[in-house]
């Protein structure tokens, strides 16, 4: 199946498609679940310490590994 609104030679893909009469650029967004991690472990994510730190009201430092999973609705 092909698109019929000015981009007839572009196949339909999973994600969002925006049409504008002023521009011909097509931007694709992935719609599958993606996960972003900020961890202390160098084997996960990047080879630097990305853990997050928080301060309690008593002034104590708390360190946490945080991850977020998200998806863009179709």
C-alpha positions as CSV (number, residue, x, y, z in Angstrom):
1,X,0.0,0.0,0.0
2,X,1.3,3.5,-0.8
3,X,0.5,7.0,0.4
4,X,-1.7,9.1,-1.9
5,X,-1.3,12.6,-0.5
6,X,1.7,13.9,-2.4
7,X,4.2,11.3,-1.3
8,X,3.0,8.5,-3.5
9,X,6.4,6.8,-3.8
10,X,6.9,6.4,0.0
11,X,5.6,3.2,1.6
12,X,3.4,3.3,4.7
13,X,5.5,2.6,7.8
14,X,4.9,2.2,11.5
15,X,4.9,5.6,13.2
16,X,3.6,9.1,12.6
17,X,3.4,10.8,9.2
18,X,2.9,14.6,9.0
19,X,1.7,16.3,5.8
20,X,2.3,20.0,5.1
21,X,1.7,21.8,1.8
22,X,4.7,24.0,2.6
23,X,7.4,21.3,3.1
24,X,8.2,17.9,1.6
25,X,10.3,16.5,4.4
26,X,9.0,13.3,6.0
27,X,9.8,12.6,9.6
28,X,9.4,9.1,11.0
29,X,8.9,8.3,14.7
30,X,9.4,4.8,16.1
31,X,6.2,3.5,17.9
32,X,7.7,0.5,19.7
33,X,8.6,0.6,23.4
34,X,12.0,2.2,24.0
35,X,13.9,2.3,27.3
36,X,16.3,4.9,28.5
37,X,18.6,4.1,31.5
38,X,20.7,6.2,33.8
39,X,22.8,3.8,35.9
40,X,26.0,3.4,37.8
41,X,26.9,0.2,36.0
42,X,29.3,0.9,33.1
43,X,28.0,-2.2,31.2
44,X,24.5,-0.7,30.9
45,X,24.0,2.3,28.7
46,X,27.2,4.5,28.5
47,X,30.6,3.9,29.9
48,X,30.2,6.7,32.5
49,X,28.4,6.9,35.8
50,X,24.9,8.3,35.0
51,X,23.1,7.4,38.2
52,X,20.9,10.2,39.7
53,X,21.4,11.6,43.1
54,X,18.9,13.2,45.4
55,X,19.1,15.1,48.7
56,X,16.7,14.5,51.5
57,X,15.5,17.3,53.7
58,X,18.0,16.1,56.3
59,X,20.8,16.6,53.8
60,X,21.5,12.9,53.2
61,X,22.5,11.9,49.6
62,X,20.5,9.2,47.9
63,X,21.7,7.6,44.7
64,X,19.4,5.7,42.3
65,X,19.6,3.9,39.0
66,X,16.6,5.1,37.0
67,X,15.1,3.8,33.8
68,X,12.1,5.0,31.7
69,X,10.2,2.9,29.2
70,X,8.0,4.8,26.7
71,X,6.2,4.5,23.4
72,X,4.6,7.0,21.1
73,X,0.9,6.3,20.3
74,X,0.2,5.5,16.7
